[in-house]
């Protein structure tokens, strides 16, 4: 199997893609009212910088979402009918001249994306790994003026119209299956994720707000099949591209910052080892699940076609996991070959 991974320096509000050309979007945009992204929003619309200087949080919040709104229009344009968009966002808290408040980015993005015709599906909360023991902010140990910390981010999920229809007899759909026990964990609306060391420089990580690899990897595995193309219009240091590589999907990434995109080259070199590690961990976890199932007196009902273990449902029989065999640079990104992991 071969996949391609195109990388573009450019503006997410003007994607270099034709209509109906990607099956899945997985991205984490700059969040309005988070200070680390003030300069980016101010460059895109000077009125935002003015609103922040004036301490007018409501106006700055609205104007920042106006900037992002053009991106949501582009996503609606490039998604195939039935395609899925997964947008990782976080709400914000901030004190300005008009006082302290929470800014509901998730609710605002949902309203604007659905205005562009996409349908909201149930979303996912995931807890950000942290070593902090602080569970509240504000007035310390005494009521009434403390407030909860924001420990979760939201993955907002949207679909372009009705369910997607694959070609008749699409074997790639069944090869792309996940295990029954993975389905039960992944499709929960609350994820508790383990901590994960980021393989990028601290300065670049602080500029990109990169999410851990497990987030896009799960979403790609949940909402796409082999042969699909995954788009990240806010690519940053390339976590979505890396996830597409290790999950054997095609990808397109766009970002305004060429220094962030340059960091992707080093991460791509890790794809062969990481892809095999992830695939082998999934296979080992399933074998352990089978052992535990049998110990509890149960027996999965079907034999896997490509592995030496049983699976719980008929839909899992053709499941096949791939690892990256090699990656080479191309004029606009990378080309990878993938081989089955046994």
N, C-alpha and C positions, 0 to 999 in steps of 0.2 A: 504494500500500500504506500502511496506517495501523497504528501500534503504540501501546500504552499502557504507561506506566511508573509503577507505584504505589510510594509511599514511605511507610513507617510508622515512627513512634517507638514502640518496644516491645521486648519481651523475646523473644529467639529460642526460649526454652523454651515459648512459648505463641504460636505463629504465627497471625496473623489470616487463615487460609486453610482452605477445606474440604478434605476428603480427596481424594486423586487429582486435584490441580488444577494441578500444575506438571510440565513435562517434563524440566527440567534444573535442578540446583542447582550453582552455582559460588560458592565462598566461601573466605575465609581467616580462620578463627576465631582468637581469642586463644590463643597457645600456652602451655600449662602450663610453669611453671618459667622463664619469661622475665620479668625484673624489671619491664619496662615495664607488664606486665599484673597485677602482684601486687595492686594496689589494687582493680582490677575484680573479681578472684576473691575477694578478702577481703570486699568489699561483698556479694557473692552468698552467701558462706558464711563467717561469722566464724571457724569452725574452721580455715579455711585460713590466715588471718592468725596464728592461734595456733600452728599447725604451723610456719610460717616463723619466727616469733619464737623457737620452741623449737629451731630448726635441724634439724627433722625433715623432710628432703627427700622421703623415701619417702611419708610420710603426706600432705604437701602435694601431691605429684604425684598420688596416688590421689584425694584430695578434689577437686582441680581437674578431673580427668577425670570424676568423678561429676557435677559441675556441667554439663559439656559433654554428658554422656550423655543428658540430657533433650532436648537439641537434636537429637541423632541420632534419637531416637524420633520427634520431630516431622517430621524430614525423611523418614523412612520412611513416615509417615502421609500426607504431602501429595504424594509422588511418584506419578505415574501408573505403572501396570504397564509395565515395560520402561524406565522413566525412569532417568536417569543422575545421579549425584552426584559432583562433583569437589571434593575438599577439600584446599586448599593448607595444609600444615603443615610445621613444621620441628622437628627434634630440638633439645634444649637441653643446655647444659653449665652447671654452677653449683657453687660452693663454699658449703656451709653448715657448721653445727657438726658434722654427721656426715660431712664430707669432700667432696672434689671428685668429681663423676661426670657421666656423660651420662644424660639422661633421654629414653627412646625414645618420643617422642610419636607418631610415625608408626605404630609397632607397636601402641601402646595404642589409638589411634583405630581402626585396622583391626579389632582384636579386638572393640571395643565396637560399632562400626557393624554388623559381621556378626552380632553377637548380636541385633540388631534386624531381622534377616532380609534385609539387602541382601547382594548377592554381590560380593566383591572381584574386580576386573579388574586386569590389569597396570597398574602405576603409572608415573609420569613423575618423573624428577629434573630440576630446572632450576637452572642455576648463576646465583647472584645476581651481577649486575654489581658490580665493586668496583675501586677504584684502589689497594687495599692490596697491598704487596709481601710481607706476612707470610703464610707458608704453614703455620706451626705456632705453638703456644703452649707455655708451660711453662718449660723450663730453658734456652731460648736455643739456643746452638750445640753443646751437649754432651749425649750420651745419659746416662741412659736416660729422663728424665722429661718430655720434650716430648710434645705430643699434637697431632693434626691440627686445623686449624680447620674449622668447618662452613661450607662455601661453597655448599652446595646446599640447596634445599628440595624437598619431595615433593608431588606432586599425586596424592593417593589417589583412585582411580576405582572407583565402585561402581554396580551396576545393580539395580533393583528387579525381581527375578524374571527371566523369560526375555526374549528380544529383543522390542523394541517393534514393534508392528504398526501401520502407518499405514493410512489409508483406501485402498480400492482405487483405482488410477490417480492416486495423489497426485503431481500435477505439482510441487507445492512441494518435494518431496523432491529432485527432479532439478534444479530451479532453485537449490537450496541446495548443490549439489555443490561440492567443492573440486577444484582441478587435480591431476592425477596426480603432478606433482613436489611439490606442497604436501603431498599425502598421505604421500609418502616422508619428508618432513622432520617434519611434525607428529606422525606416529604413531611416531616414534622414542621410545625410553624415556629419552633424554637430550637436553635442550635447552640449547644455548648461546645465550643471549639477549643482544642488544645493550643497552648502557646507554640509559636513557630518562629524560629530565627529567620530574619530577612537577609537574603544574600545580596544586599545592595548597600552602598555606602550610606552612612547616617545622614549626610547632608542632602543627598538625592532622595532618601526615604522621607525626610522631613518636608521636602518640596512636593512630593508626589502623593503622600498619604496612602501608600500602597496597602492593599488588603492582603491577608495571607493566602497562599496558593490554594489551600483547601477550599476557599469560597468559590473562585471561578471554576476550579476542577469539578466540584460537585454540580454546579449549575450547568456546566457544559455536558456532563454525563447525564443529567436529569432531562435536559430540554433539547438535545440535538442527537444526531446519529452520524455514523461514519460517512464522510463525503460532504457534510454540511460545512458552511462558512460562518465563523463567529466574528463579530465586529466589536471592537472597543474604540469608541470615538474619543476617549480620554485615556490613552494608553499608558502614559506615565513611564514607569520603568519596565513595563511589559509583562506584568503578572498574568494578564489574560492571554497574551500570546504564548507564554510558557505553558499555561494550563491547556491551551489548544494543542500545542506540540505534544505534550505528554499524554493527551487523551485522543490523539490521532484525528483531529479535525483541522480543517483549513482555517485561516484567520486573516483579518485585516485590522490594522491598528493605526490610529491617527493621534498626533499630539503636536501642540504648538512649540514645545521645548525640545530642541534637538539634543541637548545634553542628556535629558532623561532618556530619549530614544537610544542614544549611544550606549547607555548602560545595559541595554538588552543583549548586546553581543556576548558579554560575559555570562549572562544567565542562560543563553541558548546553548552554550557549551556544556552546561550541566544536564541538558534534557535527556540524553541517553541513559545516564545513571538514574536520574530521578524518575523517569518513566518506568523503568524496570522495577525500581524499588516500590513505587506506588502500586503497580500491577501485582507484584508478588505479595505485597501486604494484603491486597484485596483477596487474592486467592487463598492466602494463609488464613485470613479471618473467616472466609467462607468454610474452609475445611474445619476450623475450630467450631464454627456454628453447627456443622453437620455432626461432629462428635458430641457436642452438648445436646443436640436434638435427640440423638440416639440414646444418650444417657437418661434422658427424660422419658424414654419409651416411644418416641416418634421416629418416623422414617420418611425422609423426603421422597416424593413419588416419581421422579423422573431422573434419567441419567443424562448428564451433560454430554453433548456431542464431541467436544474438543478437550475435555478434561476427565480425570480419573475420579470424579466425585459426583454424587447426585445433587439435584436442585429441587426446589420445592414446588415449582410450577412449570407448566409446559412452555410458557413464554421465555423461560430462562435457558432452555435446552441448547440454543445455538450461541450463547454468550461466548465472546472471544475478546481477550484483552491483548493490547498491542504495546510494544515498547519501541522507542526510537532507536533505529539502527545507525543512522548517520544524518548529519545536517550539513548543508553547504550554503554559502552565501549566493544570492542572486542579485540582479540589478536593483530590485526594489524590496529585498527582504531575504527570505530563506526558503529552502526546499528540504524536506525531510523524507526519509524512507522509514517505514515501520514494519516490524516483524512480530508475529505472535509470541506472546510470553507463555511458556508452559508451566 
